[in-house]
């Protein structure tokens, strides 16, 4: 599908692995498109009952690829790949489990708000520096985070941009459990296998009851997206990106 997105089917489980270690799994438009396709195809596959998202050791994802941000900030136009992926998450008809190790920045954090179970390692830190970059929350996180974490934890994460350790994330309800680095993949797949063994129709109904209507979430993703794109072209964002890029060069 894409050299940086590896998709594997193991029985009733589809594994989607971000595999761009040299860029700490910064997600490009092509990667978003590949993941959206994998989620849509596995939703439509009657043999698949659960999906698993992984990164690479030490990096779940460092967030959106900054080159794509810079292209829009300097007058370019993006495609629909990000929105397609977020819509696939928001409308997912089957459970999603994630195993997170190390860096989890921006979408690397907010993607987990859409997951039914997330396991992380002790060295994982969840961080969303949207405001620091002159941007706004995305992926429906401005709706989901207050509901999941409570308003003050959500503000600390999304507004202040504070880093949440794995233990803090577990205490706040962002993730399900913390496991050792060497156990992450096995423990995550074991959780997925346990889900896959449940009566599928009963599980679907139970999950739908817990999630409720997705309309408000989809509407919020659209609203955030419009604000995000506008902010990318703002003076604040351009200055923040240039300062960030200069720090990286230094």
C-alpha positions in Angstrom: 0.0 0.0 0.0 2.7 2.4 1.1 6.3 1.8 2.0 5.8 3.6 5.3 2.5 1.8 6.2 2.7 -1.9 6.6 -0.6 -3.8 6.7 -0.8 -7.4 7.8 -3.8 -9.7 8.4 -3.4 -12.3 11.2 -6.6 -14.3 11.4 -9.4 -11.9 12.5 -6.9 -9.1 13.3 -5.6 -6.5 10.8 -2.4 -4.9 11.9 -1.6 -1.4 10.6 2.0 -0.4 11.3 3.5 3.1 10.8 7.0 2.4 9.6 9.0 5.6 9.0 11.6 5.3 11.7 14.1 7.8 10.2 11.5 10.5 10.6 10.1 9.1 13.9 6.9 8.2 12.1 6.0 11.7 11.0 2.9 11.1 9.0 2.7 12.2 5.3 -0.4 12.6 3.2 0.4 9.3 1.5 0.6 7.6 4.9 -2.8 9.0 5.9 -4.3 7.7 2.6 -2.9 4.3 3.2 -4.2 4.1 6.7 -7.6 5.3 5.7 -7.7 2.6 3.0 -6.6 -0.1 5.5 -9.3 0.9 8.0 -12.0 1.1 5.3 -11.1 -2.3 3.8 -10.9 -4.0 7.2 -14.3 -2.5 8.2 -15.7 -4.1 5.0 -14.0 -7.4 5.5 -16.3 -9.9 7.2 -13.3 -12.0 8.4 -11.8 -9.0 10.3 -13.0 -8.3 13.8 -10.5 -5.9 15.2 -7.7 -3.6 14.0 -4.4 -2.9 15.7 -2.2 0.3 15.3 1.5 0.2 15.9 4.5 2.5 15.4 8.1 1.5 15.6 10.2 1.0 18.8 10.6 4.4 20.4 8.3 6.3 18.1 4.5 5.7 17.7 4.4 9.0 15.8 6.0 12.4 16.0 2.9 13.9 14.4 2.1 15.3 11.0 4.9 15.7 8.6 6.0 19.3 8.9 6.8 19.6 5.2 3.0 19.2 4.5 2.2 21.9 7.1 4.8 24.3 5.6 3.5 23.8 2.1 0.0 24.9 3.2 1.4 27.7 5.4 3.3 29.1 2.4 0.2 29.2 0.1 -0.1 25.6 -1.1 -3.3 23.5 -0.8 -3.6 20.1 0.9 -5.6 17.2 -0.3 -8.3 15.2 1.6 -6.0 12.5 2.9 -6.0 13.7 6.5 -9.8 14.2 6.6 -10.3 10.8 5.0 -8.3 9.1 7.7 -9.9 11.0 10.5 -13.4 10.1 9.1 -12.3 6.5 8.9 -11.4 6.7 12.6 -14.5 8.5 13.7 -16.9 6.1 11.8 -15.0 2.9 12.5 -17.5 0.0 12.7 -15.1 -2.4 14.4 -12.8 -2.0 17.4 -9.4 -0.4 17.2 -6.5 -1.2 19.6 -3.3 0.7 19.7 0.2 -0.1 21.1 2.2 3.0 21.8 5.9 3.2 22.5 8.0 6.4 22.9 7.1 9.5 21.0 3.4 10.3 20.6 3.0 13.9 19.5 0.0 15.6 17.9 -2.0 13.1 15.9 0.3 10.5 17.6 -1.7 11.3 20.8 -5.1 12.2 19.4 -5.4 9.1 17.3 -5.7 7.1 20.6 -8.8 9.0 21.6 -10.5 7.0 18.9 -9.2 3.7 20.0 -11.2 1.2 22.1 -8.0 0.1 24.0 -4.6 1.7 24.1 -1.5 0.1 25.7 1.7 2.1 26.2 5.2 1.7 27.6 6.7 3.5 30.5 8.9 5.6 28.3 5.9 6.9 26.3 5.0 10.6 26.5 1.8 12.0 25.0 2.0 15.6 23.9 -0.1 17.9 21.7 1.8 21.2 21.0 -1.0 22.6 18.8 -1.3 26.0 20.4 2.5 26.3 20.7 2.6 26.1 16.9 -0.2 28.6 16.5 -2.7 25.9 15.6 -5.8 24.3 17.2 -6.6 20.7 18.3 -7.5 18.2 15.6 -9.0 14.7 15.1 -12.1 15.6 17.1 -9.9 15.9 20.2 -11.5 19.2 21.3 -14.7 17.1 21.8 -13.3 13.8 22.8 -10.6 14.9 25.3 -12.9 16.8 27.7 -15.3 13.9 27.6 -12.6 11.3 28.3 -10.1 13.2 30.5 -12.3 15.9 32.1 -12.0 19.6 31.2 -8.9 20.4 33.2 -6.8 17.5 32.0 -8.0 18.2 28.5 -6.9 21.8 28.8 -3.5 20.8 30.2 -3.0 18.4 27.2 -4.5 20.4 24.4 -4.2 24.0 25.6 -1.0 24.1 27.7 0.6 21.4 25.7 1.8 19.5 28.8 3.4 16.1 28.2 1.5 13.2 29.8 3.6 10.3 30.9 2.1 6.8 30.4 1.1 6.6 34.0 -0.5 10.0 34.0 -2.3 9.1 30.8 -3.6 5.9 32.4 -4.8 7.8 35.5 -6.5 10.3 33.3 -8.2 7.7 31.2 -6.4 8.4 27.9 -5.0 4.8 27.8 -6.0 1.4 29.2 -2.7 0.1 30.6 1.1 0.5 30.8 3.3 -2.5 29.9 7.0 -3.0 29.5 8.6 -2.2 26.2 9.5 -5.8 25.4 5.9 -6.9 26.2 4.0 -4.2 24.2 3.4 -6.0 21.0 2.5 -9.3 22.5 0.2 -7.7 25.1 -1.5 -5.5 22.5 -2.1 -8.4 20.1 -3.4 -10.5 23.1 -5.9 -7.8 23.8 -6.9 -7.7 20.1 -7.3 -11.5 20.1 -9.5 -11.4 23.2 -11.7 -8.8 21.4 -11.8 -10.9 18.3 -13.1 -13.9 20.2 -16.2 -12.1 21.5 -19.6 -12.6 19.9 -19.2 -10.0 17.1 -22.8 -8.8 16.9 -23.2 -8.4 20.6 -19.8 -6.6 20.7 -20.9 -4.3 17.8 -24.1 -3.3 19.6 -22.3 -2.8 22.9 -19.7 -0.6 21.3 -22.2 1.4 19.3 -24.1 2.0 22.6 -21.0 3.3 24.3 -20.0 5.5 21.4 -23.4 6.9 20.6 -24.1 8.9 17.5 -20.9 9.9 15.5 -22.6 12.9 13.9 -21.3 15.4 16.5 -17.8 14.0 16.3 -17.7 14.2 12.5 -19.0 17.8 12.7 -16.3 18.7 15.2 -13.6 17.2 13.0 -14.8 19.3 10.1 -14.9 22.4 12.3 -11.5 21.8 13.7 -10.2 21.1 10.2 -11.4 24.5 8.9 -9.9 26.3 11.8 -6.6 24.3 11.5 -6.2 25.2 7.8 -6.9 28.8 8.5 -4.4 28.8 11.3 -1.7 27.2 9.1 -1.8 30.4 7.0 -1.7 32.7 10.0 1.3 34.8 11.0 1.4 33.1 14.4 1.8 29.7 12.8 4.3 30.8 10.2 6.5 32.4 12.9 6.2 29.3 15.2 7.1 26.9 12.4 10.1 29.0 11.3 11.3 29.1 14.9 10.9 25.4 15.2 12.7 24.7 12.0 15.5 27.0 13.0 15.9 25.2 16.4 16.1 21.8 14.5 18.8 23.2 12.2 20.7 24.5 15.3 
